[in-house]
Amino acid sequence: MKKVIIILISILAIAGIIIGLNFNKIKDNLKPNPYIELGYSKSDLKVINTLKNPDIILKYKYDKNIIAIIKNKDFAETNLPNYLALLNSNLELDDIILIGNKYYDENITYTNDIVSLMKEKYYIHDNLERYLKYRETYDKDNYNLVLEVNANLDKTFYVDTEPADLSKENLILVNKFYYLDKDYMPDDLVLIDAKYGVRQYIKSITYEAYKTMWEAASNEGLTLYINSPYRSYNTQSGLYNNYAARDGISLADTYSARPGFSEHQTGLAFDVTSKTTNFDNFAYSNEYKWLQDNAYKYGFILRYPKGKEYITGYQYESWHYRYVGKDIAKYIHDNDITYEEYYAYFVK
């Protein structure tokens, strides 16, 4: 009899537990769900529950686009506050994701016009204000507007200048905006052998790459010859002053750099012709044609190409080459951009 009583008590206890658990479940189901109350469906809840911190959504009014944003392939939960802040901007969802992931700034009023700039290949967010200001003056499509501002064309040659960034080493940019101190001299200059050009100095990394290129050209019956490698500040000063005295400053500035602003001072650039040509006719030589197709393979770029004078600030020079390394030279060659444009986006 006692065993029966014990068994009955055990059964009642278990039943009570089961009833209690089910009651709690029923009780929980009867609790108002804040997401449901906002307007989200049960299927939406499954999406929301994938978040580590879903409660952030409760701070905003119901918006079906929130679910679409969470489902987006580029969604990053850490950027969810950015996306939510942009919901009233009337932007496409993909654009909201783009801005939220890369460019969100609460002080910017994002428009479709601004987003179109952000989608440009070489867009730099720090330049946004400059892009917009430049557009007020010049009627440019977005691609050219971005590239021109990146190349500092919203500034004035030889006026808006700053010291060249020496920390970039072999990727340093020296042009009409970036200058070298009068005492600057590369610490690894080497003397050029008469076989390859004039008996003057050039940076060792430039020289080694040039010799390899020279051999390749020689194997095809071509003769490259360096005429003007490294130039000191004082040498450039003498050259420029003579040109300015002869042709006037405005004209001299189109083909000669002012002292401190010459790429030759880096030791990374040189003027090259062949033993049978000079600067005036080098563009018509077989050597030039070969360089057009092959220089990038050895790390060199034509520094002042035709059609890019407004960017480089110099007349087309078929003879002026600059060492930047093979990968960068190939990119510049394949994408038909100048070093100014490359430097702004990839180096600076």
JOQUIBEL-V392356 format. One record per backbone hydrogen bond with DSSP energy under -1.0 kcal/mol. CO is the residue of the C=O (numbers start at 1). NH is the residue of the N-H. If there is no record, write none. Layout:
{{CO;NH} {CO;NH}}
This chain:
{{1;5} {2;6} {3;7} {4;8} {5;9} {6;10} {7;11} {8;12} {9;13} {10;14} {11;15} {12;16} {13;17} {14;18} {15;19} {16;20} {17;21} {18;22} {19;23} {20;24} {21;25} {22;26} {23;27} {24;28} {25;29} {26;30} {33;37} {34;38} {35;39} {35;40} {41;45} {42;46} {43;47} {44;48} {45;49} {47;50} {48;51} {53;56} {54;57} {55;58} {56;59} {57;60} {63;66} {64;68} {65;69} {66;70} {67;71} {72;75} {76;79} {77;80} {79;83} {80;84} {81;85} {83;86} {84;87} {86;89} {92;96} {93;97} {94;98} {95;99} {96;100} {97;101} {98;102} {99;103} {99;104} {105;108} {111;115} {112;116} {113;117} {114;118} {115;119} {117;120} {120;123} {124;127} {125;128} {127;131} {128;132} {129;133} {130;134} {131;135} {134;137} {134;138} {138;140} {141;145} {142;146} {143;147} {144;148} {145;149} {146;150} {147;151} {148;153} {149;152} {152;155} {156;159} {156;160} {159;161} {162;179} {164;166} {165;168} {166;169} {168;171} {169;172} {176;158} {177;162} {178;175} {179;164} {181;184} {188;204} {190;202} {193;196} {193;197} {196;226} {198;200} {200;192} {201;230} {202;190} {203;207} {204;208} {205;209} {206;210} {207;211} {208;212} {209;213} {210;214} {211;215} {212;216} {213;217} {214;218} {215;219} {217;220} {217;222} {218;221} {225;273} {226;198} {228;271} {232;236} {233;237} {234;238} {235;239} {236;240} {237;241} {238;242} {239;243} {240;244} {241;245} {242;246} {243;247} {244;248} {248;252} {249;253} {251;254} {252;255} {252;256} {254;315} {258;261} {260;180} {262;265} {263;266} {264;267} {267;203} {268;323} {270;321} {271;227} {271;228} {273;225} {274;277} {278;282} {281;284} {282;285} {285;289} {286;290} {287;291} {288;292} {289;293} {290;294} {291;295} {294;297} {295;298} {295;300} {296;299} {299;324} {299;325} {301;322} {304;317} {305;308} {308;311} {308;312} {309;313} {319;272} {320;303} {321;270} {322;301} {325;329} {326;330} {327;331} {328;332} {329;333} {330;334} {331;335} {332;337} {338;342} {339;343} {340;344} {341;345} {342;346} {343;347} {343;348}}
